[in-house]
Amino acid sequence: SQINQHPPTTNFIFELLDNSISFYQKNISQRSISRCPFKISCSAFAKIAISRYGLVGLAMFLDRYYFRENKLAFLHYKRVEEKNGIIKLDDSPFLFR
C-alpha cells in the first residue's frame, strides 16, 4: 500500500490544482497566443513542479511565471532552437535536480 505524503487537505488542494491545469491545457491553451519563451510550457512546468515538490513546486511555478515576463530572463537560461526555428529558454534543469 502507498503511504500518502501530504495531509488530506493538502492532497485536495494539489488535486484541484492538477485538475485546473489539465482543464486549462485541454480547453484554453490551444486557443491562446503562444508567447511563452520557455521550452516547457508554464502549465506543464506547474504540473511537474507541484507533483514533485508540493508547495515548493507551486512557489517554483509562480516565480517562473512572473519572471518570464522579464526581458532579462534571456540572460539567465540556456537557449534552445525549436524545430520551427523559434528560440526558447530551457529551464528544465530546475525540475530535474
CNS distance restraints for C-alpha pairs under 8 A (distance, minus, plus):
assign (resid   6 and name CA) (resid  10 and name CA) 5.90 0.50 0.50
assign (resid   6 and name CA) (resid  11 and name CA) 6.00 0.50 0.50
assign (resid   7 and name CA) (resid  11 and name CA) 6.28 0.50 0.50
assign (resid   8 and name CA) (resid  12 and name CA) 6.16 0.50 0.50
assign (resid   9 and name CA) (resid  13 and name CA) 6.39 0.50 0.50
assign (resid  10 and name CA) (resid  14 and name CA) 6.17 0.50 0.50
assign (resid  11 and name CA) (resid  15 and name CA) 6.02 0.50 0.50
assign (resid  12 and name CA) (resid  16 and name CA) 6.06 0.50 0.50
assign (resid  13 and name CA) (resid  17 and name CA) 6.14 0.50 0.50
assign (resid  14 and name CA) (resid  18 and name CA) 6.06 0.50 0.50
assign (resid  14 and name CA) (resid  50 and name CA) 7.32 0.50 0.50
assign (resid  14 and name CA) (resid  51 and name CA) 7.72 0.50 0.50
assign (resid  14 and name CA) (resid  54 and name CA) 7.47 0.50 0.50
assign (resid  15 and name CA) (resid  19 and name CA) 6.07 0.50 0.50
assign (resid  16 and name CA) (resid  20 and name CA) 6.04 0.50 0.50
assign (resid  17 and name CA) (resid  21 and name CA) 6.11 0.50 0.50
assign (resid  18 and name CA) (resid  22 and name CA) 6.11 0.50 0.50
assign (resid  18 and name CA) (resid  47 and name CA) 6.28 0.50 0.50
assign (resid  19 and name CA) (resid  23 and name CA) 6.09 0.50 0.50
assign (resid  20 and name CA) (resid  24 and name CA) 6.22 0.50 0.50
assign (resid  21 and name CA) (resid  25 and name CA) 6.13 0.50 0.50
assign (resid  21 and name CA) (resid  43 and name CA) 6.19 0.50 0.50
assign (resid  21 and name CA) (resid  46 and name CA) 7.95 0.50 0.50
assign (resid  21 and name CA) (resid  47 and name CA) 7.11 0.50 0.50
assign (resid  22 and name CA) (resid  26 and name CA) 6.15 0.50 0.50
assign (resid  23 and name CA) (resid  27 and name CA) 5.83 0.50 0.50
assign (resid  23 and name CA) (resid  28 and name CA) 7.54 0.50 0.50
assign (resid  24 and name CA) (resid  28 and name CA) 4.95 0.50 0.50
assign (resid  24 and name CA) (resid  29 and name CA) 5.97 0.50 0.50
assign (resid  24 and name CA) (resid  43 and name CA) 7.97 0.50 0.50
assign (resid  25 and name CA) (resid  29 and name CA) 5.13 0.50 0.50
assign (resid  25 and name CA) (resid  30 and name CA) 7.06 0.50 0.50
assign (resid  25 and name CA) (resid  43 and name CA) 7.00 0.50 0.50
assign (resid  26 and name CA) (resid  30 and name CA) 7.06 0.50 0.50
assign (resid  27 and name CA) (resid  31 and name CA) 7.82 0.50 0.50
assign (resid  28 and name CA) (resid  32 and name CA) 6.42 0.50 0.50
assign (resid  29 and name CA) (resid  33 and name CA) 7.89 0.50 0.50
assign (resid  36 and name CA) (resid  41 and name CA) 6.61 0.50 0.50
assign (resid  36 and name CA) (resid  42 and name CA) 7.36 0.50 0.50
assign (resid  36 and name CA) (resid  68 and name CA) 7.60 0.50 0.50
assign (resid  37 and name CA) (resid  68 and name CA) 7.11 0.50 0.50
assign (resid  37 and name CA) (resid  87 and name CA) 7.68 0.50 0.50
assign (resid  37 and name CA) (resid  88 and name CA) 5.13 0.50 0.50
assign (resid  37 and name CA) (resid  89 and name CA) 5.88 0.50 0.50
assign (resid  38 and name CA) (resid  42 and name CA) 7.65 0.50 0.50
assign (resid  38 and name CA) (resid  68 and name CA) 7.95 0.50 0.50
assign (resid  38 and name CA) (resid  88 and name CA) 5.03 0.50 0.50
assign (resid  38 and name CA) (resid  89 and name CA) 4.41 0.50 0.50
assign (resid  38 and name CA) (resid  90 and name CA) 5.91 0.50 0.50
assign (resid  38 and name CA) (resid  91 and name CA) 7.10 0.50 0.50
assign (resid  39 and name CA) (resid  80 and name CA) 7.71 0.50 0.50
assign (resid  39 and name CA) (resid  88 and name CA) 5.17 0.50 0.50
assign (resid  39 and name CA) (resid  89 and name CA) 5.59 0.50 0.50
assign (resid  39 and name CA) (resid  90 and name CA) 5.34 0.50 0.50
assign (resid  39 and name CA) (resid  91 and name CA) 7.50 0.50 0.50
assign (resid  40 and name CA) (resid  44 and name CA) 6.34 0.50 0.50
assign (resid  40 and name CA) (resid  45 and name CA) 6.10 0.50 0.50
assign (resid  40 and name CA) (resid  90 and name CA) 7.32 0.50 0.50
assign (resid  40 and name CA) (resid  91 and name CA) 7.70 0.50 0.50
assign (resid  40 and name CA) (resid  92 and name CA) 7.19 0.50 0.50
assign (resid  41 and name CA) (resid  45 and name CA) 6.07 0.50 0.50
assign (resid  42 and name CA) (resid  46 and name CA) 6.05 0.50 0.50
assign (resid  42 and name CA) (resid  61 and name CA) 7.39 0.50 0.50
assign (resid  42 and name CA) (resid  64 and name CA) 7.99 0.50 0.50
assign (resid  42 and name CA) (resid  65 and name CA) 6.68 0.50 0.50
assign (resid  43 and name CA) (resid  47 and name CA) 6.30 0.50 0.50
assign (resid  44 and name CA) (resid  48 and name CA) 6.26 0.50 0.50
assign (resid  45 and name CA) (resid  49 and name CA) 5.94 0.50 0.50
assign (resid  45 and name CA) (resid  61 and name CA) 6.77 0.50 0.50
assign (resid  45 and name CA) (resid  95 and name CA) 7.88 0.50 0.50
assign (resid  46 and name CA) (resid  50 and name CA) 5.87 0.50 0.50
assign (resid  46 and name CA) (resid  57 and name CA) 7.16 0.50 0.50
assign (resid  46 and name CA) (resid  58 and name CA) 6.72 0.50 0.50
assign (resid  46 and name CA) (resid  60 and name CA) 7.98 0.50 0.50
assign (resid  46 and name CA) (resid  61 and name CA) 5.24 0.50 0.50
assign (resid  47 and name CA) (resid  51 and name CA) 6.03 0.50 0.50
assign (resid  48 and name CA) (resid  52 and name CA) 6.13 0.50 0.50
assign (resid  48 and name CA) (resid  57 and name CA) 7.94 0.50 0.50
assign (resid  48 and name CA) (resid  95 and name CA) 7.43 0.50 0.50
assign (resid  49 and name CA) (resid  53 and name CA) 5.70 0.50 0.50
assign (resid  49 and name CA) (resid  54 and name CA) 7.20 0.50 0.50
assign (resid  49 and name CA) (resid  56 and name CA) 7.92 0.50 0.50
assign (resid  49 and name CA) (resid  57 and name CA) 4.26 0.50 0.50
assign (resid  49 and name CA) (resid  58 and name CA) 6.69 0.50 0.50
assign (resid  49 and name CA) (resid  60 and name CA) 7.02 0.50 0.50
assign (resid  49 and name CA) (resid  61 and name CA) 6.93 0.50 0.50
assign (resid  49 and name CA) (resid  95 and name CA) 6.37 0.50 0.50
assign (resid  50 and name CA) (resid  54 and name CA) 4.58 0.50 0.50
assign (resid  50 and name CA) (resid  55 and name CA) 6.57 0.50 0.50
assign (resid  50 and name CA) (resid  56 and name CA) 7.31 0.50 0.50
assign (resid  50 and name CA) (resid  57 and name CA) 4.29 0.50 0.50
assign (resid  50 and name CA) (resid  58 and name CA) 5.35 0.50 0.50
assign (resid  51 and name CA) (resid  57 and name CA) 7.42 0.50 0.50
assign (resid  52 and name CA) (resid  57 and name CA) 6.89 0.50 0.50
assign (resid  53 and name CA) (resid  57 and name CA) 4.59 0.50 0.50
assign (resid  53 and name CA) (resid  58 and name CA) 7.83 0.50 0.50
assign (resid  54 and name CA) (resid  58 and name CA) 6.50 0.50 0.50
assign (resid  55 and name CA) (resid  59 and name CA) 6.31 0.50 0.50
assign (resid  56 and name CA) (resid  60 and name CA) 6.16 0.50 0.50
assign (resid  57 and name CA) (resid  61 and name CA) 6.19 0.50 0.50
assign (resid  58 and name CA) (resid  62 and name CA) 6.24 0.50 0.50
assign (resid  59 and name CA) (resid  63 and name CA) 6.05 0.50 0.50
assign (resid  60 and name CA) (resid  64 and name CA) 6.12 0.50 0.50
assign (resid  61 and name CA) (resid  65 and name CA) 5.89 0.50 0.50
assign (resid  62 and name CA) (resid  66 and name CA) 6.23 0.50 0.50
assign (resid  63 and name CA) (resid  67 and name CA) 5.98 0.50 0.50
assign (resid  64 and name CA) (resid  68 and name CA) 5.98 0.50 0.50
assign (resid  65 and name CA) (resid  69 and name CA) 7.47 0.50 0.50
assign (resid  66 and name CA) (resid  70 and name CA) 7.63 0.50 0.50
assign (resid  67 and name CA) (resid  73 and name CA) 6.82 0.50 0.50
assign (resid  68 and name CA) (resid  73 and name CA) 6.27 0.50 0.50
assign (resid  69 and name CA) (resid  73 and name CA) 7.88 0.50 0.50
assign (resid  72 and name CA) (resid  76 and name CA) 7.29 0.50 0.50
assign (resid  73 and name CA) (resid  77 and name CA) 6.75 0.50 0.50
assign (resid  74 and name CA) (resid  78 and name CA) 7.95 0.50 0.50
assign (resid  74 and name CA) (resid  79 and name CA) 7.63 0.50 0.50
assign (resid  74 and name CA) (resid  89 and name CA) 6.94 0.50 0.50
assign (resid  77 and name CA) (resid  89 and name CA) 5.73 0.50 0.50
assign (resid  77 and name CA) (resid  90 and name CA) 6.07 0.50 0.50
assign (resid  77 and name CA) (resid  91 and name CA) 6.31 0.50 0.50
assign (resid  78 and name CA) (resid  89 and name CA) 5.77 0.50 0.50
assign (resid  78 and name CA) (resid  90 and name CA) 5.42 0.50 0.50
assign (resid  78 and name CA) (resid  91 and name CA) 7.37 0.50 0.50
assign (resid  79 and name CA) (resid  87 and name CA) 6.35 0.50 0.50
assign (resid  79 and name CA) (resid  88 and name CA) 5.67 0.50 0.50
assign (resid  79 and name CA) (resid  89 and name CA) 4.68 0.50 0.50
assign (resid  79 and name CA) (resid  90 and name CA) 6.05 0.50 0.50
assign (resid  80 and name CA) (resid  87 and name CA) 5.62 0.50 0.50
assign (resid  80 and name CA) (resid  88 and name CA) 5.37 0.50 0.50
assign (resid  80 and name CA) (resid  89 and name CA) 6.17 0.50 0.50
assign (resid  80 and name CA) (resid  90 and name CA) 6.56 0.50 0.50
assign (resid  81 and name CA) (resid  85 and name CA) 5.74 0.50 0.50
assign (resid  81 and name CA) (resid  86 and name CA) 5.67 0.50 0.50
assign (resid  81 and name CA) (resid  87 and name CA) 4.47 0.50 0.50
assign (resid  81 and name CA) (resid  88 and name CA) 6.17 0.50 0.50
assign (resid  82 and name CA) (resid  86 and name CA) 5.36 0.50 0.50
assign (resid  82 and name CA) (resid  87 and name CA) 6.20 0.50 0.50
assign (resid  82 and name CA) (resid  88 and name CA) 6.97 0.50 0.50
assign (resid  91 and name CA) (resid  95 and name CA) 7.69 0.50 0.50
assign (resid  92 and name CA) (resid  96 and name CA) 6.58 0.50 0.50
assign (resid  93 and name CA) (resid  97 and name CA) 6.19 0.50 0.50
